[in-house]
Amino acid sequence: METYKYPKSSELFLRATKVIPGGVYGHLGPAEGCFMPVSNYPIYLDHAQGSYFWDLDGNKFIDYMCAYGPNILGYNDPDVNAAAMAQYKKGDCTILPTQKMVELAELLTDTVANADWAFFAKNGGDVTSLAVMTAKAATNRDKIVMHFGGYHGVAPWTQHADHPGVTKADVSNNLYTPFGDFSALKKVVYENRGEIAAIISTPYHHPIVEDNRMAPEGYWQKVRDLCKKEGILLIIDDVRCGFRLDVRGSDVHYGFDADLLCYCKALANGFNISALVGKKEYMDAVSSVFYTGSYWLSAVPMAAAIACIKKMREIDVAKVCTEKGIKLTGGLKEIASSHGFDLRITGEPSMWFMRTAGYRGEVDPNNFIHQAFVAECVKRGVFFANHHNLFINASLTDDDIQHTLDVADEAYRVVSKNAKQLLGKVM
């Protein structure tokens, strides 16, 4: 099987480092994205369609990162793009909002079970921050509870005081508990009784470089009851999971009801828009918060979101992505086992996390084997990442899945030749 080279990407990256911090800044940068070894990965792409993208050197990839989640129907979905283009011809970022804002809010409140209103922004972090501000406005309290390892964006309050640019004051009102540990959560709530505005969490635990974890049986209902008893808002960060588990909300998927839900990523199949939705009793609180942005009333992404949500409902996108995910992950585990590798699959099938934990009974504590496996897949046209959960989109075909399994089979065969050496490495 042919392996890819990336001369044009490498050349452009050298140019970029002279004018862009890091060449590619943030978590998408080569090293920050855990693309190890960096030489096995493309850095820039040229175009994308369906489940694929083509890099600057013309190499074709099946994309299981889906732009870190926004691609849920397939890149350049014709229905979403047509709706966006029709609105673009009429106007996009204008002095007044268009009727698309009202239509989208009506559609979201009809789709998401616990949404009585919708507030639109651009990034996931915009709406997680707004959710926290809304909770503080509604309760007149200062503190919030988060889970260790939870990710809610990059605003200072979401980070830690030892991170560059973040001070102790930025996080002084944050309280932390382990995900799924109700006893620890209850203890923190009682120790700070009357001071906690909100608990914010993803619907299941999906940190980076770590097995994903589901909440224990009955956990969410106990959290729901505790919040109600103590006057605390329950915020679900559905930025990553949203629509891939249930179009009605991930809280519905797990059998409870949230007060506020944060959406972005899959909301418009890649068009830049996010939304905070919530129960009617918090409409006055969110209205009282001063929160706005230069492009937040932009109509094109709203038109795209309307088309995307309608199509997701029509095809039952969560069911489609789950079934494809089950087929793919089951095949990957079988192939790994056939070569003597222990492949661990955690999380939901539509956005699973995987790591190759060891080889023929020997544990790999440093993740070198999985890094090598993923790198071998990438340079054969299957784009995984080794540090992050992966994503299924609805345009993925059975042939794509079979090709992925064929590539994985060859990648594990290659890695098996030096697996012992990889296990012998030390940090």
C-alpha positions as CSV (number, residue, x, y, z in Angstrom):
1,M,0.0,0.0,0.0
2,E,1.4,3.4,-1.0
3,T,2.4,5.8,1.8
4,Y,2.1,9.5,1.5
5,K,4.7,12.3,1.5
6,Y,4.1,16.0,2.3
7,P,6.6,18.2,0.7
8,K,4.2,21.1,-0.1
9,S,2.8,21.0,3.4
10,S,6.3,21.1,4.9
11,E,7.4,24.0,2.6
12,L,4.3,26.1,3.5
13,F,4.8,25.4,7.2
14,L,8.2,26.9,7.0
15,R,6.8,30.0,5.4
16,A,4.0,30.1,8.1
17,T,6.4,30.0,11.0
18,K,7.7,33.4,9.9
19,V,4.3,35.1,10.1
20,I,2.0,33.0,12.2
21,P,2.7,32.0,15.9
22,G,3.7,28.4,15.9
23,G,3.0,28.1,12.1
24,V,-0.4,26.7,13.1
25,Y,-1.5,28.0,16.5
26,G,-3.5,26.4,19.2
27,H,-4.4,22.7,19.5
28,L,-4.4,22.4,15.7
29,G,-0.6,22.9,15.6
30,P,1.4,19.8,14.6
31,A,3.0,19.2,18.0
32,E,0.1,20.5,20.1
33,G,-2.2,18.2,18.2
34,C,-0.1,15.2,19.2
35,F,0.7,14.3,15.6
36,M,3.6,12.0,16.4
37,P,5.8,11.7,14.5
38,V,5.0,15.0,12.8
39,S,6.5,13.9,9.5
40,N,3.8,11.3,9.0
41,Y,1.0,13.9,9.0
42,P,-0.2,16.6,6.5
43,I,-0.3,20.1,7.9
44,Y,-2.5,21.9,5.3
45,L,-5.4,20.7,3.2
46,D,-6.6,21.9,-0.2
47,H,-10.3,20.8,-0.2
48,A,-12.8,18.5,1.4
49,Q,-15.9,16.6,0.3
50,G,-18.1,14.1,2.1
51,S,-16.0,12.0,4.4
52,Y,-12.7,13.0,2.7
53,F,-10.2,15.8,2.5
54,W,-7.3,16.2,0.1
55,D,-4.1,17.8,1.4
56,L,-1.9,20.4,-0.3
57,D,0.1,17.5,-1.9
58,G,-3.0,15.9,-3.4
59,N,-3.2,13.0,-0.9
60,K,-6.7,11.8,-0.1
61,F,-7.8,11.0,3.4
62,I,-10.9,9.5,5.1
63,D,-11.3,12.0,7.9
64,Y,-12.3,10.6,11.3
65,M,-11.6,13.9,13.1
66,C,-14.4,15.6,11.1
67,A,-12.9,19.0,11.8
68,Y,-12.9,18.1,15.5
69,G,-16.7,17.4,15.2
70,P,-18.4,20.0,13.0
71,N,-18.7,17.7,10.0
72,I,-21.7,15.6,10.8
73,L,-23.4,15.2,7.4
74,G,-20.3,15.2,5.2
75,Y,-18.2,18.1,4.0
76,N,-19.9,20.4,1.6
77,D,-23.3,18.8,2.2
78,P,-25.4,20.0,-0.8
79,D,-28.6,20.8,1.1
80,V,-26.7,22.8,3.8
81,N,-24.6,24.6,1.3
82,A,-27.6,25.5,-0.9
83,A,-29.4,27.0,2.0
84,A,-26.3,29.0,3.0
85,M,-25.7,30.3,-0.5
86,A,-29.3,31.3,-1.0
87,Q,-29.1,33.4,2.2
88,Y,-25.6,34.7,1.2
89,K,-27.1,36.3,-1.9
90,K,-29.7,38.1,0.3
91,G,-27.3,39.2,3.0
92,D,-25.2,37.8,5.8
93,C,-23.7,40.1,8.4
94,T,-26.1,43.1,8.4
95,I,-27.2,45.9,10.7
96,L,-30.4,44.0,11.7
97,P,-31.0,40.3,12.2
98,T,-32.9,38.4,9.5
99,Q,-35.9,36.2,10.0
100,K,-33.5,33.2,9.9
101,M,-32.6,33.9,13.5
102,V,-36.3,33.5,14.6
103,E,-36.7,30.5,12.4
104,L,-33.6,28.8,13.8
105,A,-34.7,29.5,17.4
106,E,-38.1,28.0,16.6
107,L,-36.6,25.0,15.1
108,L,-34.1,24.4,17.9
109,T,-36.8,24.8,20.6
110,D,-38.9,22.3,18.6
111,T,-35.9,19.9,18.4
112,V,-34.1,20.0,21.7
113,A,-36.3,18.7,24.5
114,N,-35.3,21.2,27.2
115,A,-35.0,24.3,25.0
116,D,-37.6,27.0,25.4
117,W,-35.4,29.7,24.0
118,A,-32.1,30.0,22.0
119,F,-29.2,32.6,22.1
120,F,-26.7,32.5,19.2
121,A,-23.0,33.1,19.1
122,K,-20.0,31.8,17.2
123,N,-17.8,29.4,19.3
124,G,-18.5,26.7,21.8
125,G,-16.6,28.7,24.4
126,D,-18.9,31.7,23.7
127,V,-21.9,29.8,25.0
128,T,-20.3,27.9,27.8
129,S,-19.2,31.3,29.2
130,L,-22.7,32.7,28.6
131,A,-24.2,29.7,30.4
132,V,-22.1,30.3,33.5
133,M,-22.9,34.0,33.4
134,T,-26.6,33.2,33.1
135,A,-26.4,30.9,36.1
136,K,-24.7,33.5,38.2
137,A,-27.3,36.1,37.1
138,A,-30.1,33.8,37.9
139,T,-28.9,32.7,41.3
140,N,-26.8,35.8,42.4
141,R,-24.1,33.2,43.4
142,D,-20.4,33.2,42.6
143,K,-19.2,29.6,42.4
144,I,-19.4,26.8,39.8
145,V,-18.6,23.1,40.0
146,M,-16.6,21.5,37.2
147,H,-15.1,18.0,36.7
148,F,-11.4,17.3,36.8
149,G,-10.2,17.0,33.1
150,G,-13.4,18.6,31.8
151,Y,-13.0,20.8,28.7
152,H,-15.3,23.8,28.3
153,G,-13.3,26.1,26.1
154,V,-10.3,28.4,26.5
155,A,-11.6,31.4,28.4
156,P,-9.6,32.0,31.5
157,W,-12.3,30.5,33.8
158,T,-12.0,27.2,32.0
159,Q,-8.3,26.8,32.5
160,H,-6.0,26.6,35.5
161,A,-4.0,29.2,37.4
162,D,-0.6,27.6,36.3
163,H,-1.5,28.1,32.6
164,P,0.2,31.1,30.8
165,G,-2.1,34.2,30.9
166,V,-4.4,32.8,33.6
167,T,-4.3,34.1,37.1
168,K,-5.6,32.7,40.4
169,A,-8.4,35.3,40.4
170,D,-9.7,33.9,37.1
171,V,-10.4,30.5,38.6
172,S,-10.9,31.4,42.3
173,N,-14.6,30.5,42.1
174,N,-14.2,27.2,40.5
175,L,-14.7,23.9,42.4
176,Y,-13.7,20.5,41.1
177,T,-14.9,16.9,41.5
178,P,-14.1,13.7,39.7
179,F,-16.6,12.9,37.0
180,G,-19.2,10.4,38.1
181,D,-18.4,10.5,41.8
182,F,-21.7,11.6,43.3
183,S,-20.4,11.4,46.9
184,A,-17.6,13.8,46.1
185,L,-20.0,16.2,44.3
186,K,-22.5,16.1,47.1
187,K,-19.7,16.9,49.6
188,V,-18.5,19.9,47.6
189,V,-22.1,21.2,47.2
190,Y,-22.8,20.9,51.0
191,E,-19.4,22.5,51.9
192,N,-20.3,25.5,49.7
193,R,-24.1,25.5,50.3
194,G,-25.8,28.6,49.0
195,E,-22.8,29.7,47.1
196,I,-22.9,27.5,43.9
197,A,-24.6,28.9,40.8
198,A,-24.1,25.9,38.5
199,I,-22.6,22.6,37.8
200,I,-21.2,22.4,34.3
201,S,-20.3,19.1,32.7
202,T,-20.2,17.2,29.4
203,P,-22.8,14.4,29.2
204,Y,-20.1,11.8,29.5
205,H,-16.4,12.3,30.2
206,H,-14.3,12.7,27.1
207,P,-11.0,14.3,28.0
208,I,-7.9,14.1,25.7
209,V,-5.3,11.3,26.0
210,E,-7.5,9.3,28.4
211,D,-10.1,6.6,28.2
212,N,-13.6,8.1,28.0
213,R,-16.0,7.3,30.9
214,M,-19.8,7.0,31.1
215,A,-21.6,8.2,34.3
216,P,-22.5,5.4,36.7
217,E,-26.1,4.1,36.6
218,G,-28.4,6.7,38.2
219,Y,-25.7,9.4,38.5
220,W,-27.3,12.0,36.4
221,Q,-30.7,11.7,38.1
222,K,-29.1,12.1,41.5
223,V,-27.2,15.2,40.2
224,R,-30.5,16.6,38.8
225,D,-32.3,16.1,42.1
226,L,-29.4,17.7,44.1
227,C,-29.4,20.7,41.8
228,K,-33.1,21.2,42.2
229,K,-32.9,20.8,46.0
230,E,-30.0,23.3,46.3
231,G,-31.1,25.9,43.7
232,I,-28.2,25.1,41.4
233,L,-28.4,25.2,37.6
234,L,-27.4,22.1,35.7
235,I,-25.5,23.1,32.5
236,I,-24.7,20.4,30.0
237,D,-21.8,21.3,27.6
238,D,-23.1,19.5,24.4
239,V,-20.7,21.3,22.2
240,R,-18.9,18.1,21.2
241,C,-21.6,15.5,21.7
242,G,-24.5,17.5,20.5
243,F,-26.8,15.7,17.9
244,R,-24.5,12.7,17.6
245,L,-26.2,11.0,20.6
246,D,-29.7,12.3,20.3
247,V,-31.0,15.3,18.3
248,R,-33.2,16.1,21.3
249,G,-30.2,16.6,23.5
250,S,-27.6,14.4,25.2
251,D,-29.5,14.8,28.5
252,V,-32.4,13.0,26.9
253,H,-30.0,10.3,25.7
254,Y,-28.9,9.7,29.3
255,G,-32.4,10.1,30.9
256,F,-32.4,13.4,32.7
257,D,-33.1,17.1,32.0
258,A,-30.6,20.0,31.9
259,D,-31.4,23.6,32.7
260,L,-29.1,25.0,30.0
261,L,-27.4,23.2,27.1
262,C,-24.5,24.5,25.0
263,Y,-24.2,23.7,21.3
264,C,-21.7,24.4,18.5
265,K,-19.7,22.0,16.3
266,A,-22.4,19.9,14.5
267,L,-25.0,22.6,14.7
268,A,-24.5,23.8,11.1
269,N,-22.2,21.2,9.6
270,G,-19.2,23.5,9.8
271,F,-20.7,26.9,9.4
272,N,-19.6,29.0,12.3
273,I,-22.4,29.3,14.8
274,S,-23.1,28.2,18.4
275,A,-26.2,28.3,20.6
276,L,-27.1,28.4,24.2
277,V,-30.6,26.9,24.9
278,G,-32.5,26.6,28.1
279,K,-35.7,26.4,30.1
280,K,-38.1,29.3,30.1
281,E,-37.5,30.2,33.8
282,Y,-34.0,31.3,32.8
283,M,-34.9,33.6,29.9
284,D,-35.0,36.7,32.0
285,A,-31.6,35.9,33.4
286,V,-29.9,35.3,30.1
287,S,-31.6,38.5,28.8
288,S,-30.0,40.5,31.6
289,V,-26.5,39.5,30.7
290,F,-24.6,41.9,28.4
291,Y,-23.1,39.6,25.8
292,T,-22.6,40.2,22.1
293,G,-20.2,39.9,19.2
294,S,-19.6,41.5,15.8
295,Y,-20.8,38.6,13.8
296,W,-23.3,36.8,16.1
297,L,-26.3,37.8,14.0
298,S,-24.8,36.6,10.8
299,A,-27.6,35.0,8.7
300,V,-25.7,32.6,6.5
301,P,-24.7,30.2,9.4
302,M,-28.3,30.4,10.7
303,A,-29.6,29.3,7.3
304,A,-27.1,26.5,7.2
305,A,-28.0,25.4,10.8
306,I,-31.7,25.3,9.8
307,A,-30.9,23.0,6.9
308,C,-28.6,20.9,8.9
309,I,-31.0,20.4,11.8
310,K,-33.8,19.5,9.4
311,K,-31.6,16.9,7.7
312,M,-30.3,15.5,10.9
313,R,-33.9,15.0,12.1
314,E,-34.9,13.5,8.8
315,I,-32.2,10.9,8.6
316,D,-32.0,10.2,12.3
317,V,-28.3,11.2,12.3
318,A,-27.6,9.9,15.8
319,K,-28.8,6.4,14.8
320,V,-26.9,6.5,11.6
321,C,-23.6,7.6,13.2
322,T,-24.0,5.1,16.0
323,E,-24.5,2.2,13.7
324,K,-21.5,3.2,11.6
325,G,-19.4,3.7,14.7
326,I,-20.3,0.2,16.0
327,K,-19.4,-1.4,12.7
328,L,-16.0,0.4,12.5
329,T,-14.9,0.1,16.1
330,G,-15.9,-3.6,16.2
331,G,-13.8,-4.2,13.1
332,L,-10.8,-2.3,14.5
333,K,-10.8,-4.3,17.7
334,E,-10.9,-7.6,15.8
335,I,-8.0,-6.6,13.5
336,A,-5.9,-5.3,16.5
337,S,-6.5,-8.6,18.3
338,S,-5.5,-10.7,15.3
339,H,-2.1,-9.0,15.4
340,G,-1.6,-9.4,19.1
341,F,-2.6,-5.8,20.1
342,D,-4.9,-4.8,22.9
343,L,-7.1,-2.0,21.4
344,R,-9.3,-0.3,23.9
345,I,-12.4,1.5,22.7
346,T,-14.3,3.8,25.0
347,G,-17.0,6.5,24.8
348,E,-19.9,6.5,22.4
349,P,-19.6,4.7,19.0
350,S,-20.4,7.9,17.1
351,M,-17.5,9.7,18.8
352,W,-15.3,7.0,20.3
353,F,-11.8,7.2,21.8
354,M,-9.3,4.5,21.2
355,R,-5.8,3.5,22.4
356,T,-3.6,0.5,21.8
357,A,-2.9,-0.4,25.3
358,G,-0.3,-3.1,24.7
359,Y,1.1,-5.9,22.6
360,R,1.0,-9.7,23.4
361,G,0.3,-9.2,27.1
362,E,2.8,-6.4,27.6
363,V,1.4,-3.0,28.6
364,D,2.5,0.2,26.8
365,P,2.5,2.9,29.5
366,N,3.9,5.6,27.1
367,N,1.4,5.3,24.2
368,F,4.2,4.8,21.7
369,I,2.5,1.8,20.1
370,H,-0.7,3.6,19.5
371,Q,1.1,6.7,18.2
372,A,2.9,4.4,15.7
373,F,-0.3,2.7,14.7
374,V,-2.1,6.0,14.1
375,A,0.8,7.5,12.2
376,E,0.9,4.4,9.9
377,C,-2.8,4.8,9.2
378,V,-2.5,8.5,8.4
379,K,0.2,8.1,5.9
380,R,-2.0,5.5,4.2
381,G,-4.9,7.8,3.9
382,V,-6.9,7.2,7.1
383,F,-6.8,10.3,9.3
384,F,-7.0,9.5,13.0
385,A,-5.5,11.4,15.9
386,N,-4.0,9.6,18.9
387,H,-4.9,12.0,21.6
388,H,-8.6,12.9,21.1
389,N,-11.9,11.2,20.6
390,L,-12.8,10.5,16.9
391,F,-16.0,11.2,15.0
392,I,-18.3,9.5,12.6
393,N,-20.2,11.5,10.0
394,A,-23.3,10.4,8.1
395,S,-21.6,10.4,4.7
396,L,-19.2,7.6,5.7
397,T,-19.9,4.5,3.5
398,D,-19.5,0.8,4.1
399,D,-16.7,0.9,1.5
400,D,-15.0,3.7,3.6
401,I,-15.2,1.5,6.7
402,Q,-13.8,-1.5,4.9
403,H,-11.0,0.6,3.4
404,T,-10.3,1.9,6.9
405,L,-10.1,-1.7,8.3
406,D,-7.8,-2.7,5.4
407,V,-5.5,0.2,6.2
408,A,-5.6,-0.6,10.0
409,D,-4.7,-4.2,9.2
410,E,-1.6,-3.2,7.3
411,A,-0.7,-0.5,9.9
412,Y,-0.8,-3.1,12.7
413,R,1.2,-5.5,10.6
414,V,3.9,-2.8,10.2
415,V,3.9,-1.8,13.9
416,S,4.1,-5.4,15.0
417,K,7.6,-5.7,13.5
418,N,9.0,-3.2,16.0
419,A,6.4,-3.4,18.8
420,K,8.9,-4.9,21.3
421,Q,11.3,-2.0,20.5
422,L,8.5,0.5,21.1
423,L,7.7,-1.1,24.4
424,G,11.3,-0.8,25.5
425,K,11.4,2.9,25.0
426,V,11.4,5.3,27.9
427,M,10.3,8.9,28.1
